[in-house]
């Protein structure tokens, strides 16, 4: 005799009846593991670095006193070298050295009555392209009403060029007035080309 077949019994499962990997505990554990791995790889959350503490008595980097060379050239072309001690924050910066030498040149020419009164010192910029070093000397414009004669302007032009060559070993010197190239420095003498 055959026994009658019983219908299979259903076993009650916990959860919604979805796949085993979708269990909330397993998903939560997987998420925590991924976060821990990301934290370990990145080193944690990035925080901005705190500024260094300010201590009373801290001073900026002191300037170094260096000797700069300038050259005074008169209207006849006679050269006279000059030297001045100046304080520079970065003595290796050729533009700073050139500007300091041009300031010393102005002081010397002003004392000799060649540099026009009321005109500030020229600024110097050094450009290095490959092996060539070009000095750009930017001279302030003459204030209204200030005049300069041809001999004095010629002496200023020659002195600016000679100082740029001596102070920073410039291969080429360009003169500008108030940031612009002009056909003449202050209306009388044309700057040299190169």
C-alpha positions as CSV (number, residue, x, y, z in Angstrom):
1,X,0.0,0.0,0.0
2,X,0.9,3.2,-0.7
3,X,0.9,5.9,1.6
4,X,-0.8,9.0,0.7
5,X,1.4,11.9,-0.2
6,X,1.5,14.8,2.1
7,X,1.8,18.2,0.8
8,X,5.2,19.7,1.6
9,X,5.3,21.9,4.7
10,X,6.5,25.4,4.4
11,X,9.2,26.6,6.7
12,X,8.7,30.1,7.9
13,X,11.6,32.4,7.1
14,X,12.5,35.7,8.7
15,X,12.5,38.8,6.6
16,X,10.7,39.6,3.5
17,X,11.6,36.5,1.6
18,X,14.3,38.2,-0.6
19,X,17.8,36.9,-1.3
20,X,20.1,36.3,1.6
21,X,22.6,39.0,0.6
22,X,19.8,41.6,1.0
23,X,19.4,41.1,4.7
24,X,19.6,44.4,6.5
25,X,22.4,43.2,8.9
26,X,24.5,42.1,5.9
27,X,24.0,45.4,4.0
28,X,24.8,47.4,7.1
29,X,28.0,45.4,7.8
30,X,29.1,45.7,4.1
31,X,28.5,49.5,4.2
32,X,30.5,49.8,7.4
33,X,33.4,47.8,5.9
34,X,33.4,50.0,2.8
35,X,33.6,53.2,4.9
36,X,36.4,51.7,7.0
37,X,38.4,50.9,3.9
38,X,37.9,54.4,2.4
39,X,38.9,56.0,5.7
40,X,42.1,53.8,5.8
41,X,43.0,54.6,2.2
42,X,42.4,58.4,2.4
43,X,43.8,58.9,5.9
44,X,40.6,60.2,7.2
45,X,38.7,63.4,6.6
46,X,40.8,66.3,5.3
47,X,41.2,69.1,7.7
48,X,42.7,72.5,6.8
49,X,46.1,72.9,8.3
50,X,46.3,75.2,11.2
51,X,48.3,78.4,10.7
52,X,51.6,78.4,12.6
53,X,51.3,80.1,15.9
54,X,52.3,83.7,16.1
55,X,55.0,84.3,18.7
56,X,55.7,87.7,20.1
57,X,59.0,89.0,18.7
58,X,58.8,87.2,15.4
59,X,60.3,89.5,12.7
60,X,60.2,89.3,9.0
61,X,63.2,88.0,7.2
62,X,66.0,90.6,7.7
63,X,67.4,92.3,4.6
64,X,71.0,91.6,3.6
65,X,73.3,94.6,2.9
66,X,75.0,94.2,-0.5
67,X,77.1,96.4,-2.6
68,X,75.7,97.4,-5.9
69,X,77.6,99.0,-8.8
70,X,76.3,101.9,-10.9
71,X,78.1,103.9,-13.6
72,X,77.8,107.6,-14.2
73,X,78.5,108.6,-17.8
74,X,78.7,112.3,-18.7
75,X,77.5,113.9,-21.9
76,X,81.0,113.5,-23.4
77,X,80.9,109.7,-22.7
78,X,83.4,109.6,-19.8
79,X,82.5,106.9,-17.3
80,X,82.9,107.0,-13.6
81,X,82.0,103.9,-11.6
82,X,80.1,104.2,-8.3
83,X,79.3,101.8,-5.5
84,X,76.6,101.9,-2.9
85,X,75.6,99.6,0.0
86,X,71.9,98.8,-0.1
87,X,69.6,96.5,1.9
88,X,67.9,93.8,-0.2
89,X,65.4,91.1,1.0
90,X,66.7,88.8,-1.7
91,X,70.2,89.7,-2.9
92,X,70.0,87.0,-5.6
93,X,67.1,88.7,-7.3
94,X,68.6,90.5,-10.3
95,X,65.6,92.8,-10.7
96,X,65.9,94.0,-7.1
97,X,69.7,94.5,-7.6
98,X,69.1,96.5,-10.7
99,X,66.4,98.7,-9.1
100,X,68.7,99.3,-6.1
101,X,71.6,100.3,-8.5
102,X,69.3,102.6,-10.4
103,X,68.3,104.3,-7.1
104,X,71.9,104.8,-6.2
105,X,72.5,106.2,-9.7
106,X,69.6,108.7,-9.3
107,X,71.0,109.9,-6.0
108,X,74.4,110.5,-7.5
109,X,73.0,112.3,-10.6
110,X,70.6,114.3,-8.5
111,X,73.5,115.5,-6.3
112,X,75.4,116.5,-9.5
113,X,72.4,118.4,-10.8
114,X,72.0,116.1,-13.8
115,X,68.9,114.2,-12.8
116,X,65.7,116.3,-12.8
117,X,64.3,117.3,-9.5
118,X,61.0,115.8,-8.6
119,X,61.6,112.7,-10.8
120,X,61.8,109.4,-8.8
121,X,64.4,106.7,-9.5
122,X,63.9,104.3,-12.4
123,X,62.7,100.7,-11.8
124,X,64.6,97.8,-13.2
125,X,63.3,94.4,-14.5
126,X,65.5,91.6,-15.7
127,X,64.3,89.1,-18.2
128,X,66.3,85.9,-18.9
129,X,65.6,84.1,-22.2
130,X,67.9,81.2,-22.6
131,X,71.4,82.6,-22.3
132,X,70.4,86.2,-23.0
133,X,69.7,88.6,-20.2
134,X,67.7,91.7,-21.0
135,X,67.3,94.6,-18.6
136,X,64.3,96.8,-18.9
137,X,64.7,100.2,-17.2
138,X,61.5,102.0,-16.7
139,X,62.0,105.7,-16.1
140,X,59.2,107.9,-14.7
141,X,57.8,110.6,-17.0
142,X,58.9,114.2,-16.4
143,X,56.3,116.1,-14.3
144,X,54.6,119.0,-16.1
145,X,56.8,122.1,-16.1
146,X,60.1,120.2,-15.5
147,X,62.6,120.7,-18.3
148,X,66.0,119.0,-18.9
149,X,68.6,120.0,-21.5
150,X,70.1,117.7,-24.1
151,X,73.5,117.2,-22.4
152,X,71.8,116.2,-19.1
153,X,69.4,113.9,-20.8
154,X,72.2,112.3,-22.8
155,X,74.2,111.7,-19.6
156,X,71.1,110.1,-18.0
157,X,70.5,107.8,-20.9
158,X,74.1,106.7,-21.1
159,X,74.3,106.3,-17.3
160,X,71.1,104.2,-17.2
161,X,72.4,101.8,-19.9
162,X,75.9,101.5,-18.4
163,X,74.4,100.9,-14.9
164,X,72.1,98.1,-16.2
165,X,75.1,96.5,-17.9
166,X,77.3,96.8,-14.9
167,X,74.8,95.9,-12.2
168,X,73.3,92.7,-13.7
169,X,75.5,91.9,-16.7
170,X,72.7,92.6,-19.1
171,X,73.3,91.7,-22.8
172,X,70.6,94.1,-23.9
173,X,69.0,97.2,-22.3
174,X,65.6,98.5,-23.1
175,X,64.4,101.9,-21.8
176,X,60.8,102.7,-21.3
177,X,59.1,105.8,-19.9
178,X,56.2,105.2,-17.5
179,X,55.9,101.7,-18.9
180,X,55.8,102.7,-22.6
181,X,58.4,102.6,-25.3
182,X,58.9,106.1,-26.7
183,X,61.0,107.6,-29.4
184,X,62.9,109.6,-26.8
185,X,63.5,109.4,-23.1
186,X,62.2,112.8,-22.0
187,X,61.7,114.5,-25.4
188,X,65.3,115.2,-26.4
189,X,67.5,112.1,-26.7
190,X,66.5,108.8,-28.3
191,X,67.2,105.7,-26.2
192,X,69.7,103.3,-27.8
193,X,68.4,100.3,-29.6
194,X,69.5,97.1,-27.8
